Amino acid sequence: ICWSVTGGWHRPRVQPYGPIQLDPAAAVLHYGQEIFEGLKAYRHADGSIHSFRPEANGARLQRSARRLALPELPVEYFIESLKQMIAVDGAWVPSAPETSLYLRPFMFAKEAFLGVRPAHKVAYYLIASPAGAYFHGGIAPVSIWLSTNYARAGKGGTGAAKTGGNYASSLLPQSEAAEKGCQQVLFLRDGEYVEELGGMNVVLVYKDGTLVTPESDSILEGITRDSVLRLAEDRGHTVERRRVTIDEWREGAASGDIVESFACGTAAVITPIGQIVAEDFTIGSPDAEAGELTMSLRQELTDIQYGRLDDRHGWMLRLDA
Ligand code: PMP
């Protein structure tokens, strides 16, 4: 599906999937003026199709647009694009357990010029792809490489926006992680404060049941994280959004104060962290077991998403009606 904009949202149309034409001088190819979102459509047992908090993705796309000097797509149009996609391609939403249709809305600058300035002509597209479990090997705890040579974003940068440049800067550290035998990379800010993984937020669980997650203006505010923390609060857990140093994590894990940690995001849902591997130390162990709270929050969240549990927060939006 494609919505294109030149001075006003117009001409939305569904087109067959295929290559798109771009002028070689299109601003996105040179200055990276683009933003995107990621969410899923879930098939419930009765066959109906639902998405999870799509208004939050629409609002985040608007925040990303402001940071990248792109026009803000009204949230109603964003939701409408999801519904039109499902109207045409709903059959692609799989029904096997733990599967979904991953939806990738994105907007980019297509105006052709070479000076450095925000473009005025942009395009909005939505593509989709059926998705299974994110990590190979199911939901076994993952090993994470601590990147100390590279930052993903910094103060005043684009870290809080969902824009390709942040991912561009994480590609090399991600391949470094793979060389070290890890599936993911963890970024710090100022060489000290825990930020996030390449595509997921981080949550630590303390012995007293408190959940702690990094507060930072240079990470992506995950919708999964926000939701999981709400579920934990519903159960009576204390949630702290504050700065966390890697030393706090290291010492807390060594002393037994930090008993679980997990990563969360739309693609991976909730994934237990087995170990953090740094140049000169490790936290946890490769054969760590998945934490009990981690797995039960994962179960509760996916039960809501797949319609197996009452949607008490009003998070689900039906897309096929
Ligand atoms: N951080 C980064 C860098 C991400 O790419 C993602 C995935 N969108 C997240 C966090 C988690 O965000 P969400 O829960 O909204 O998918």
py3Dmol code that shows the C-alpha trace and the ligand (Angstrom):
import py3Dmol

protein = """\
ATOM      1  CA  ILE A   1       0.000   0.000   0.000  1.00  0.00           C
ATOM      2  CA  CYS A   2       1.236   3.471  -0.703  1.00  0.00           C
ATOM      3  CA  TRP A   3       0.193   6.890   0.484  1.00  0.00           C
ATOM      4  CA  SER A   4       2.112   9.633  -1.233  1.00  0.00           C
ATOM      5  CA  VAL A   5       2.348  13.240  -0.164  1.00  0.00           C
ATOM      6  CA  THR A   6       3.271  16.401  -2.028  1.00  0.00           C
ATOM      7  CA  GLY A   7       1.995  19.303   0.027  1.00  0.00           C
ATOM      8  CA  GLY A   8      -0.970  17.401   1.516  1.00  0.00           C
ATOM      9  CA  TRP A   9      -1.838  13.738   2.052  1.00  0.00           C
ATOM     10  CA  HIS A  10      -3.571  12.437  -1.042  1.00  0.00           C
ATOM     11  CA  ARG A  11      -3.872   9.607  -3.550  1.00  0.00           C
ATOM     12  CA  PRO A  12      -3.589   6.685  -1.146  1.00  0.00           C
ATOM     13  CA  ARG A  13      -3.523   3.529  -3.201  1.00  0.00           C
ATOM     14  CA  VAL A  14      -2.742  -0.131  -2.827  1.00  0.00           C
ATOM     15  CA  GLN A  15      -0.137  -1.255  -5.310  1.00  0.00           C
ATOM     16  CA  PRO A  16       1.336  -4.686  -6.015  1.00  0.00           C
ATOM     17  CA  TYR A  17       4.565  -5.237  -4.077  1.00  0.00           C
ATOM     18  CA  GLY A  18       7.597  -4.402  -6.204  1.00  0.00           C
ATOM     19  CA  PRO A  19      10.489  -2.010  -6.815  1.00  0.00           C
ATOM     20  CA  ILE A  20       9.824   1.717  -6.569  1.00  0.00           C
ATOM     21  CA  GLN A  21      11.395   4.376  -8.727  1.00  0.00           C
ATOM     22  CA  LEU A  22      13.583   6.985  -7.094  1.00  0.00           C
ATOM     23  CA  ASP A  23      15.553   9.849  -8.570  1.00  0.00           C
ATOM     24  CA  PRO A  24      19.279   9.220  -7.889  1.00  0.00           C
ATOM     25  CA  ALA A  25      19.322  12.632  -6.187  1.00  0.00           C
ATOM     26  CA  ALA A  26      16.424  11.729  -3.850  1.00  0.00           C
ATOM     27  CA  ALA A  27      17.298  13.225  -0.457  1.00  0.00           C
ATOM     28  CA  VAL A  28      16.791   9.958   1.435  1.00  0.00           C
ATOM     29  CA  LEU A  29      19.673   8.322  -0.456  1.00  0.00           C
ATOM     30  CA  HIS A  30      22.112  11.017   0.615  1.00  0.00           C
ATOM     31  CA  TYR A  31      20.990  12.442   3.947  1.00  0.00           C
ATOM     32  CA  GLY A  32      18.991   9.579   5.412  1.00  0.00           C
ATOM     33  CA  GLN A  33      15.807  11.584   5.883  1.00  0.00           C
ATOM     34  CA  GLU A  34      13.490   8.693   6.655  1.00  0.00           C
ATOM     35  CA  ILE A  35      11.541   7.190   9.545  1.00  0.00           C
ATOM     36  CA  PHE A  36       9.691   3.966  10.148  1.00  0.00           C
ATOM     37  CA  GLU A  37       7.590   1.920  12.528  1.00  0.00           C
ATOM     38  CA  GLY A  38       7.167  -1.760  13.311  1.00  0.00           C
ATOM     39  CA  LEU A  39       4.032  -3.437  14.612  1.00  0.00           C
ATOM     40  CA  LYS A  40       2.166  -6.689  14.171  1.00  0.00           C
ATOM     41  CA  ALA A  41      -1.255  -7.966  13.137  1.00  0.00           C
ATOM     42  CA  TYR A  42      -2.400 -10.978  15.159  1.00  0.00           C
ATOM     43  CA  ARG A  43      -5.030 -13.520  14.168  1.00  0.00           C
ATOM     44  CA  HIS A  44      -7.349 -14.450  17.020  1.00  0.00           C
ATOM     45  CA  ALA A  45      -8.969 -17.871  17.434  1.00  0.00           C
ATOM     46  CA  ASP A  46     -12.200 -16.695  15.750  1.00  0.00           C
ATOM     47  CA  GLY A  47     -10.197 -15.623  12.682  1.00  0.00           C
ATOM     48  CA  SER A  48     -10.461 -11.868  13.334  1.00  0.00           C
ATOM     49  CA  ILE A  49      -7.340  -9.696  12.915  1.00  0.00           C
ATOM     50  CA  HIS A  50      -6.097  -7.222  15.537  1.00  0.00           C
ATOM     51  CA  SER A  51      -3.133  -4.956  16.148  1.00  0.00           C
ATOM     52  CA  PHE A  52      -1.592  -3.941  19.462  1.00  0.00           C
ATOM     53  CA  ARG A  53      -1.647  -0.245  20.452  1.00  0.00           C
ATOM     54  CA  PRO A  54      -1.332   1.033  16.862  1.00  0.00           C
ATOM     55  CA  GLU A  55      -2.174   4.579  18.029  1.00  0.00           C
ATOM     56  CA  ALA A  56       1.080   4.501  20.017  1.00  0.00           C
ATOM     57  CA  ASN A  57       3.013   3.584  16.862  1.00  0.00           C
ATOM     58  CA  GLY A  58       1.201   6.346  14.954  1.00  0.00           C
ATOM     59  CA  ALA A  59       2.093   8.870  17.662  1.00  0.00           C
ATOM     60  CA  ARG A  60       5.728   7.716  17.707  1.00  0.00           C
ATOM     61  CA  LEU A  61       5.900   8.048  13.908  1.00  0.00           C
ATOM     62  CA  GLN A  62       4.803  11.664  14.400  1.00  0.00           C
ATOM     63  CA  ARG A  63       7.505  12.273  17.021  1.00  0.00           C
ATOM     64  CA  SER A  64      10.094  10.714  14.697  1.00  0.00           C
ATOM     65  CA  ALA A  65       8.782  12.926  11.869  1.00  0.00           C
ATOM     66  CA  ARG A  66       9.316  16.074  13.938  1.00  0.00           C
ATOM     67  CA  ARG A  67      12.917  15.116  14.714  1.00  0.00           C
ATOM     68  CA  LEU A  68      13.688  14.246  11.090  1.00  0.00           C
ATOM     69  CA  ALA A  69      11.995  17.385   9.697  1.00  0.00           C
ATOM     70  CA  LEU A  70       9.360  15.271   7.924  1.00  0.00           C
ATOM     71  CA  PRO A  71       5.621  16.052   7.832  1.00  0.00           C
ATOM     72  CA  GLU A  72       3.458  14.371  10.485  1.00  0.00           C
ATOM     73  CA  LEU A  73       1.076  11.756   9.108  1.00  0.00           C
ATOM     74  CA  PRO A  74      -2.233  12.122  10.990  1.00  0.00           C
ATOM     75  CA  VAL A  75      -2.734   9.081  13.247  1.00  0.00           C
ATOM     76  CA  GLU A  76      -6.154   8.395  11.606  1.00  0.00           C
ATOM     77  CA  TYR A  77      -4.409   8.006   8.234  1.00  0.00           C
ATOM     78  CA  PHE A  78      -1.812   5.763   9.813  1.00  0.00           C
ATOM     79  CA  ILE A  79      -4.539   3.483  11.215  1.00  0.00           C
ATOM     80  CA  GLU A  80      -6.433   3.672   7.909  1.00  0.00           C
ATOM     81  CA  SER A  81      -3.338   2.443   6.052  1.00  0.00           C
ATOM     82  CA  LEU A  82      -3.161  -0.606   8.351  1.00  0.00           C
ATOM     83  CA  LYS A  83      -6.834  -1.364   7.766  1.00  0.00           C
ATOM     84  CA  GLN A  84      -6.520  -1.001   3.994  1.00  0.00           C
ATOM     85  CA  MET A  85      -3.542  -3.320   3.983  1.00  0.00           C
ATOM     86  CA  ILE A  86      -5.508  -5.944   5.920  1.00  0.00           C
ATOM     87  CA  ALA A  87      -8.552  -5.470   3.673  1.00  0.00           C
ATOM     88  CA  VAL A  88      -6.398  -6.428   0.684  1.00  0.00           C
ATOM     89  CA  ASP A  89      -3.830  -8.777   2.203  1.00  0.00           C
ATOM     90  CA  GLY A  90      -5.469 -10.063   5.405  1.00  0.00           C
ATOM     91  CA  ALA A  91      -5.042 -13.634   4.181  1.00  0.00           C
ATOM     92  CA  TRP A  92      -1.318 -13.211   4.873  1.00  0.00           C
ATOM     93  CA  VAL A  93      -1.904 -12.971   8.627  1.00  0.00           C
ATOM     94  CA  PRO A  94      -0.858 -16.472   9.727  1.00  0.00           C
ATOM     95  CA  SER A  95      -2.755 -18.465  12.331  1.00  0.00           C
ATOM     96  CA  ALA A  96      -0.079 -20.791  13.771  1.00  0.00           C
ATOM     97  CA  PRO A  97       0.861 -20.130  17.425  1.00  0.00           C
ATOM     98  CA  GLU A  98       3.334 -17.244  18.025  1.00  0.00           C
ATOM     99  CA  THR A  99       3.093 -16.071  14.407  1.00  0.00           C
ATOM    100  CA  SER A 100       1.857 -12.732  13.104  1.00  0.00           C
ATOM    101  CA  LEU A 101       1.997 -10.390  10.145  1.00  0.00           C
ATOM    102  CA  TYR A 102       4.770  -7.864  10.765  1.00  0.00           C
ATOM    103  CA  LEU A 103       3.779  -4.417   9.482  1.00  0.00           C
ATOM    104  CA  ARG A 104       6.432  -1.926   8.430  1.00  0.00           C
ATOM    105  CA  PRO A 105       5.150   1.604   7.781  1.00  0.00           C
ATOM    106  CA  PHE A 106       7.809   4.055   6.595  1.00  0.00           C
ATOM    107  CA  MET A 107       8.225   7.560   5.249  1.00  0.00           C
ATOM    108  CA  PHE A 108      11.102   9.009   3.277  1.00  0.00           C
ATOM    109  CA  ALA A 109      12.236  12.125   1.428  1.00  0.00           C
ATOM    110  CA  LYS A 110      11.952  11.586  -2.327  1.00  0.00           C
ATOM    111  CA  GLU A 111      12.604  15.140  -3.486  1.00  0.00           C
ATOM    112  CA  ALA A 112      15.639  15.344  -5.782  1.00  0.00           C
ATOM    113  CA  PHE A 113      18.280  17.964  -4.939  1.00  0.00           C
ATOM    114  CA  LEU A 114      21.815  18.007  -3.577  1.00  0.00           C
ATOM    115  CA  GLY A 115      21.890  20.858  -1.043  1.00  0.00           C
ATOM    116  CA  VAL A 116      21.548  19.937   2.609  1.00  0.00           C
ATOM    117  CA  ARG A 117      18.043  20.916   3.701  1.00  0.00           C
ATOM    118  CA  PRO A 118      14.802  19.147   4.611  1.00  0.00           C
ATOM    119  CA  ALA A 119      12.926  17.829   1.576  1.00  0.00           C
ATOM    120  CA  HIS A 120       9.385  18.934   0.802  1.00  0.00           C
ATOM    121  CA  LYS A 121       8.284  15.917  -1.200  1.00  0.00           C
ATOM    122  CA  VAL A 122       7.971  12.715   0.763  1.00  0.00           C
ATOM    123  CA  ALA A 123       6.307   9.338   0.416  1.00  0.00           C
ATOM    124  CA  TYR A 124       4.643   7.073   2.972  1.00  0.00           C
ATOM    125  CA  TYR A 125       4.516   3.330   2.347  1.00  0.00           C
ATOM    126  CA  LEU A 126       3.406   0.292   4.261  1.00  0.00           C
ATOM    127  CA  ILE A 127       4.775  -3.174   3.582  1.00  0.00           C
ATOM    128  CA  ALA A 128       4.189  -6.406   5.498  1.00  0.00           C
ATOM    129  CA  SER A 129       5.742  -9.804   6.023  1.00  0.00           C
ATOM    130  CA  PRO A 130       4.575 -12.922   7.900  1.00  0.00           C
ATOM    131  CA  ALA A 131       6.682 -13.448  11.033  1.00  0.00           C
ATOM    132  CA  GLY A 132       7.489 -16.373  13.303  1.00  0.00           C
ATOM    133  CA  ALA A 133       9.620 -16.387  16.454  1.00  0.00           C
ATOM    134  CA  TYR A 134      12.313 -13.680  16.361  1.00  0.00           C
ATOM    135  CA  PHE A 135      15.302 -15.569  17.695  1.00  0.00           C
ATOM    136  CA  HIS A 136      16.414 -18.908  16.324  1.00  0.00           C
ATOM    137  CA  GLY A 137      16.147 -21.450  19.089  1.00  0.00           C
ATOM    138  CA  GLY A 138      12.821 -20.083  20.358  1.00  0.00           C
ATOM    139  CA  ILE A 139      12.914 -18.075  23.566  1.00  0.00           C
ATOM    140  CA  ALA A 140      16.087 -19.439  25.117  1.00  0.00           C
ATOM    141  CA  PRO A 141      18.106 -16.758  26.974  1.00  0.00           C
ATOM    142  CA  VAL A 142      20.292 -14.704  24.625  1.00  0.00           C
ATOM    143  CA  SER A 143      23.926 -13.638  24.875  1.00  0.00           C
ATOM    144  CA  ILE A 144      24.601  -9.955  24.376  1.00  0.00           C
ATOM    145  CA  TRP A 145      27.824  -8.208  23.433  1.00  0.00           C
ATOM    146  CA  LEU A 146      28.540  -4.972  25.280  1.00  0.00           C
ATOM    147  CA  SER A 147      29.743  -2.442  22.734  1.00  0.00           C
ATOM    148  CA  THR A 148      32.196   0.013  24.240  1.00  0.00           C
ATOM    149  CA  ASN A 149      33.807   1.321  21.035  1.00  0.00           C
ATOM    150  CA  TYR A 150      30.585   2.479  19.449  1.00  0.00           C
ATOM    151  CA  ALA A 151      27.544   4.449  20.549  1.00  0.00           C
ATOM    152  CA  ARG A 152      24.193   4.215  18.802  1.00  0.00           C
ATOM    153  CA  ALA A 153      23.207   7.825  19.489  1.00  0.00           C
ATOM    154  CA  GLY A 154      24.068  10.596  21.911  1.00  0.00           C
ATOM    155  CA  LYS A 155      22.784  13.751  23.558  1.00  0.00           C
ATOM    156  CA  GLY A 156      20.743  15.839  21.148  1.00  0.00           C
ATOM    157  CA  GLY A 157      20.985  13.189  18.422  1.00  0.00           C
ATOM    158  CA  THR A 158      18.267  11.106  16.802  1.00  0.00           C
ATOM    159  CA  GLY A 159      18.324   8.208  19.291  1.00  0.00           C
ATOM    160  CA  ALA A 160      14.695   8.676  20.363  1.00  0.00           C
ATOM    161  CA  ALA A 161      13.449   8.654  16.758  1.00  0.00           C
ATOM    162  CA  LYS A 162      12.910   5.509  14.738  1.00  0.00           C
ATOM    163  CA  THR A 163      15.129   6.472  11.841  1.00  0.00           C
ATOM    164  CA  GLY A 164      17.517   4.469   9.688  1.00  0.00           C
ATOM    165  CA  GLY A 165      20.605   6.403  10.769  1.00  0.00           C
ATOM    166  CA  ASN A 166      20.425   4.914  14.270  1.00  0.00           C
ATOM    167  CA  TYR A 167      20.348   1.439  12.777  1.00  0.00           C
ATOM    168  CA  ALA A 168      23.136   2.319  10.327  1.00  0.00           C
ATOM    169  CA  SER A 169      25.390   3.136  13.282  1.00  0.00           C
ATOM    170  CA  SER A 170      24.465  -0.132  14.991  1.00  0.00           C
ATOM    171  CA  LEU A 171      25.307  -2.441  12.064  1.00  0.00           C
ATOM    172  CA  LEU A 172      29.060  -2.647  12.632  1.00  0.00           C
ATOM    173  CA  PRO A 173      28.722  -3.246  16.408  1.00  0.00           C
ATOM    174  CA  GLN A 174      26.050  -5.855  15.598  1.00  0.00           C
ATOM    175  CA  SER A 175      28.487  -7.762  13.398  1.00  0.00           C
ATOM    176  CA  GLU A 176      31.114  -7.400  16.132  1.00  0.00           C
ATOM    177  CA  ALA A 177      28.600  -9.026  18.495  1.00  0.00           C
ATOM    178  CA  ALA A 178      28.131 -11.904  16.046  1.00  0.00           C
ATOM    179  CA  GLU A 179      31.926 -12.388  15.866  1.00  0.00           C
ATOM    180  CA  LYS A 180      31.944 -12.697  19.666  1.00  0.00           C
ATOM    181  CA  GLY A 181      29.243 -15.359  19.457  1.00  0.00           C
ATOM    182  CA  CYS A 182      26.459 -13.071  20.691  1.00  0.00           C
ATOM    183  CA  GLN A 183      23.019 -12.566  19.146  1.00  0.00           C
ATOM    184  CA  GLN A 184      22.574  -8.928  20.128  1.00  0.00           C
ATOM    185  CA  VAL A 185      24.526  -5.803  21.031  1.00  0.00           C
ATOM    186  CA  LEU A 186      24.059  -3.562  24.086  1.00  0.00           C
ATOM    187  CA  PHE A 187      24.832   0.141  23.842  1.00  0.00           C
ATOM    188  CA  LEU A 188      25.934   2.493  26.606  1.00  0.00           C
ATOM    189  CA  ARG A 189      25.735   6.246  26.804  1.00  0.00           C
ATOM    190  CA  ASP A 190      28.884   8.119  27.840  1.00  0.00           C
ATOM    191  CA  GLY A 191      30.573   4.733  28.238  1.00  0.00           C
ATOM    192  CA  GLU A 192      28.611   4.178  31.441  1.00  0.00           C
ATOM    193  CA  TYR A 193      24.813   4.300  31.276  1.00  0.00           C
ATOM    194  CA  VAL A 194      22.802   1.365  29.940  1.00  0.00           C
ATOM    195  CA  GLU A 195      20.792   2.410  26.868  1.00  0.00           C
ATOM    196  CA  GLU A 196      19.241  -0.389  24.793  1.00  0.00           C
ATOM    197  CA  LEU A 197      19.988  -3.178  22.339  1.00  0.00           C
ATOM    198  CA  GLY A 198      20.073  -2.722  18.559  1.00  0.00           C
ATOM    199  CA  GLY A 199      16.338  -3.340  18.368  1.00  0.00           C
ATOM    200  CA  MET A 200      15.041  -3.829  21.907  1.00  0.00           C
ATOM    201  CA  ASN A 201      14.738  -2.127  25.287  1.00  0.00           C
ATOM    202  CA  VAL A 202      16.195  -3.561  28.485  1.00  0.00           C
ATOM    203  CA  VAL A 203      14.549  -4.250  31.870  1.00  0.00           C
ATOM    204  CA  LEU A 204      16.255  -5.463  35.073  1.00  0.00           C
ATOM    205  CA  VAL A 205      14.392  -7.324  37.820  1.00  0.00           C
ATOM    206  CA  TYR A 206      15.554  -6.858  41.409  1.00  0.00           C
ATOM    207  CA  LYS A 207      15.256  -9.382  44.242  1.00  0.00           C
ATOM    208  CA  ASP A 208      12.546  -7.293  45.938  1.00  0.00           C
ATOM    209  CA  GLY A 209      10.420  -7.436  42.764  1.00  0.00           C
ATOM    210  CA  THR A 210      11.284  -3.926  41.526  1.00  0.00           C
ATOM    211  CA  LEU A 211      11.663  -3.551  37.752  1.00  0.00           C
ATOM    212  CA  VAL A 212      14.223  -0.992  36.577  1.00  0.00           C
ATOM    213  CA  THR A 213      14.576   0.313  33.034  1.00  0.00           C
ATOM    214  CA  PRO A 214      16.868   3.005  31.648  1.00  0.00           C
ATOM    215  CA  GLU A 215      15.493   6.515  31.350  1.00  0.00           C
ATOM    216  CA  SER A 216      17.220   8.295  28.491  1.00  0.00           C
ATOM    217  CA  ASP A 217      16.384  10.804  25.777  1.00  0.00           C
ATOM    218  CA  SER A 218      18.556   8.913  23.307  1.00  0.00           C
ATOM    219  CA  ILE A 219      16.778   5.538  23.252  1.00  0.00           C
ATOM    220  CA  LEU A 220      13.625   4.437  21.470  1.00  0.00           C
ATOM    221  CA  GLU A 221      10.639   4.531  23.830  1.00  0.00           C
ATOM    222  CA  GLY A 222       9.408   1.003  23.250  1.00  0.00           C
ATOM    223  CA  ILE A 223       5.705   0.291  23.221  1.00  0.00           C
ATOM    224  CA  THR A 224       6.372  -3.278  24.365  1.00  0.00           C
ATOM    225  CA  ARG A 225       8.379  -2.021  27.336  1.00  0.00           C
ATOM    226  CA  ASP A 226       5.702   0.447  28.331  1.00  0.00           C
ATOM    227  CA  SER A 227       3.071  -2.312  28.146  1.00  0.00           C
ATOM    228  CA  VAL A 228       5.073  -4.925  30.049  1.00  0.00           C
ATOM    229  CA  LEU A 229       5.832  -2.450  32.814  1.00  0.00           C
ATOM    230  CA  ARG A 230       2.118  -1.615  33.066  1.00  0.00           C
ATOM    231  CA  LEU A 231       1.337  -5.332  33.431  1.00  0.00           C
ATOM    232  CA  ALA A 232       3.983  -5.609  36.148  1.00  0.00           C
ATOM    233  CA  GLU A 233       2.536  -2.578  37.964  1.00  0.00           C
ATOM    234  CA  ASP A 234      -0.909  -4.194  37.786  1.00  0.00           C
ATOM    235  CA  ARG A 235       0.598  -7.118  39.682  1.00  0.00           C
ATOM    236  CA  GLY A 236       1.906  -4.784  42.375  1.00  0.00           C
ATOM    237  CA  HIS A 237       5.527  -4.530  41.245  1.00  0.00           C
ATOM    238  CA  THR A 238       7.346  -1.230  41.667  1.00  0.00           C
ATOM    239  CA  VAL A 239       8.690   0.155  38.385  1.00  0.00           C
ATOM    240  CA  GLU A 240      11.585   2.603  38.225  1.00  0.00           C
ATOM    241  CA  ARG A 241      12.487   4.503  35.067  1.00  0.00           C
ATOM    242  CA  ARG A 242      15.900   5.955  35.835  1.00  0.00           C
ATOM    243  CA  ARG A 243      19.507   6.020  34.757  1.00  0.00           C
ATOM    244  CA  VAL A 244      21.253   2.685  35.245  1.00  0.00           C
ATOM    245  CA  THR A 245      24.994   2.189  34.963  1.00  0.00           C
ATOM    246  CA  ILE A 246      26.576  -0.982  33.641  1.00  0.00           C
ATOM    247  CA  ASP A 247      28.386  -1.185  37.006  1.00  0.00           C
ATOM    248  CA  GLU A 248      25.043  -1.285  38.845  1.00  0.00           C
ATOM    249  CA  TRP A 249      23.990  -4.179  36.614  1.00  0.00           C
ATOM    250  CA  ARG A 250      27.305  -5.957  37.055  1.00  0.00           C
ATOM    251  CA  GLU A 251      27.451  -5.559  40.814  1.00  0.00           C
ATOM    252  CA  GLY A 252      23.720  -6.268  41.271  1.00  0.00           C
ATOM    253  CA  ALA A 253      23.958  -9.489  39.310  1.00  0.00           C
ATOM    254  CA  ALA A 254      27.086 -10.566  41.221  1.00  0.00           C
ATOM    255  CA  SER A 255      25.540  -9.861  44.644  1.00  0.00           C
ATOM    256  CA  GLY A 256      22.221 -11.496  43.766  1.00  0.00           C
ATOM    257  CA  ASP A 257      20.271  -8.201  43.975  1.00  0.00           C
ATOM    258  CA  ILE A 258      19.406  -8.383  40.278  1.00  0.00           C
ATOM    259  CA  VAL A 259      17.744 -11.727  39.707  1.00  0.00           C
ATOM    260  CA  GLU A 260      16.463 -11.480  36.112  1.00  0.00           C
ATOM    261  CA  SER A 261      16.897  -9.302  33.052  1.00  0.00           C
ATOM    262  CA  PHE A 262      15.098  -9.253  29.754  1.00  0.00           C
ATOM    263  CA  ALA A 263      14.954  -7.466  26.430  1.00  0.00           C
ATOM    264  CA  CYS A 264      11.670  -6.445  24.855  1.00  0.00           C
ATOM    265  CA  GLY A 265      10.345  -5.147  21.563  1.00  0.00           C
ATOM    266  CA  THR A 266       7.653  -5.811  18.993  1.00  0.00           C
ATOM    267  CA  ALA A 267       9.649  -8.368  17.021  1.00  0.00           C
ATOM    268  CA  ALA A 268      11.127 -10.323  19.940  1.00  0.00           C
ATOM    269  CA  VAL A 269       8.244  -9.684  22.422  1.00  0.00           C
ATOM    270  CA  ILE A 270      10.096 -10.473  25.676  1.00  0.00           C
ATOM    271  CA  THR A 271      13.364 -12.341  25.575  1.00  0.00           C
ATOM    272  CA  PRO A 272      15.356 -13.396  28.634  1.00  0.00           C
ATOM    273  CA  ILE A 273      18.947 -12.179  28.767  1.00  0.00           C
ATOM    274  CA  GLY A 274      21.345 -15.003  29.607  1.00  0.00           C
ATOM    275  CA  GLN A 275      24.644 -13.161  29.695  1.00  0.00           C
ATOM    276  CA  ILE A 276      26.300  -9.858  28.877  1.00  0.00           C
ATOM    277  CA  VAL A 277      29.761 -10.312  27.382  1.00  0.00           C
ATOM    278  CA  ALA A 278      32.183  -7.395  27.609  1.00  0.00           C
ATOM    279  CA  GLU A 279      35.840  -7.114  26.601  1.00  0.00           C
ATOM    280  CA  ASP A 280      37.033  -7.763  30.161  1.00  0.00           C
ATOM    281  CA  PHE A 281      34.079  -9.133  32.142  1.00  0.00           C
ATOM    282  CA  THR A 282      30.795 -11.013  31.820  1.00  0.00           C
ATOM    283  CA  ILE A 283      27.475 -10.678  33.608  1.00  0.00           C
ATOM    284  CA  GLY A 284      25.430 -13.860  34.043  1.00  0.00           C
ATOM    285  CA  SER A 285      26.286 -17.107  32.304  1.00  0.00           C
ATOM    286  CA  PRO A 286      25.636 -18.709  28.921  1.00  0.00           C
ATOM    287  CA  ASP A 287      23.492 -21.429  30.459  1.00  0.00           C
ATOM    288  CA  ALA A 288      21.373 -19.105  32.618  1.00  0.00           C
ATOM    289  CA  GLU A 289      17.729 -20.122  32.825  1.00  0.00           C
ATOM    290  CA  ALA A 290      14.905 -17.865  31.691  1.00  0.00           C
ATOM    291  CA  GLY A 291      13.584 -15.845  34.642  1.00  0.00           C
ATOM    292  CA  GLU A 292      10.206 -16.741  36.107  1.00  0.00           C
ATOM    293  CA  LEU A 293       8.775 -13.209  36.070  1.00  0.00           C
ATOM    294  CA  THR A 294      10.202 -12.644  32.578  1.00  0.00           C
ATOM    295  CA  MET A 295       8.399 -15.673  31.217  1.00  0.00           C
ATOM    296  CA  SER A 296       5.149 -15.003  33.002  1.00  0.00           C
ATOM    297  CA  LEU A 297       5.028 -11.396  31.749  1.00  0.00           C
ATOM    298  CA  ARG A 298       5.753 -12.681  28.278  1.00  0.00           C
ATOM    299  CA  GLN A 299       2.888 -15.128  28.584  1.00  0.00           C
ATOM    300  CA  GLU A 300       0.472 -12.462  29.807  1.00  0.00           C
ATOM    301  CA  LEU A 301       1.413 -10.023  27.052  1.00  0.00           C
ATOM    302  CA  THR A 302       1.106 -12.581  24.258  1.00  0.00           C
ATOM    303  CA  ASP A 303      -2.177 -13.859  25.725  1.00  0.00           C
ATOM    304  CA  ILE A 304      -3.563 -10.329  25.386  1.00  0.00           C
ATOM    305  CA  GLN A 305      -2.135  -9.908  21.882  1.00  0.00           C
ATOM    306  CA  TYR A 306      -3.548 -13.217  20.645  1.00  0.00           C
ATOM    307  CA  GLY A 307      -6.934 -12.609  22.287  1.00  0.00           C
ATOM    308  CA  ARG A 308      -6.573 -15.391  24.877  1.00  0.00           C
ATOM    309  CA  LEU A 309      -6.879 -12.971  27.786  1.00  0.00           C
ATOM    310  CA  ASP A 310      -9.221 -10.081  28.482  1.00  0.00           C
ATOM    311  CA  ASP A 311      -7.883  -6.860  26.959  1.00  0.00           C
ATOM    312  CA  ARG A 312      -8.394  -4.868  30.175  1.00  0.00           C
ATOM    313  CA  HIS A 313      -6.336  -1.882  29.027  1.00  0.00           C
ATOM    314  CA  GLY A 314      -8.117  -1.538  25.672  1.00  0.00           C
ATOM    315  CA  TRP A 315      -4.850  -2.120  23.808  1.00  0.00           C
ATOM    316  CA  MET A 316      -6.149  -4.165  20.864  1.00  0.00           C
ATOM    317  CA  LEU A 317      -7.618  -2.613  17.725  1.00  0.00           C
ATOM    318  CA  ARG A 318      -9.516  -4.725  15.234  1.00  0.00           C
ATOM    319  CA  LEU A 319      -8.188  -4.192  11.710  1.00  0.00           C
ATOM    320  CA  ASP A 320     -10.533  -6.337   9.602  1.00  0.00           C
ATOM    321  CA  ALA A 321     -13.849  -4.690  10.484  1.00  0.00           C
TER     322      ALA A 321
END
"""
ligand_1 = """\
16
PMP
N 14.739 0.003 20.736
C 15.026 -0.099 19.426
C 16.310 0.465 18.945
C 14.120 -0.731 18.538
O 14.410 -0.833 17.237
C 12.915 -1.255 19.055
C 11.944 -1.948 18.136
N 11.059 -1.047 17.532
C 12.651 -1.118 20.425
C 13.592 -0.483 21.235
C 11.370 -1.625 21.036
O 10.278 -0.848 20.608
P 8.828 -1.479 20.480
O 8.544 -2.176 21.748
O 7.930 -0.313 20.270
O 8.858 -2.410 19.313
"""
view = py3Dmol.view(width=600, height=400)
view.addModel(protein, "pdb")
view.setStyle({"model": 0}, {"cartoon": {"style": "trace"}})
view.addModel(ligand_1, "xyz")
view.setStyle({"model": 1}, {"stick": {}})
view.zoomTo()
view.show()
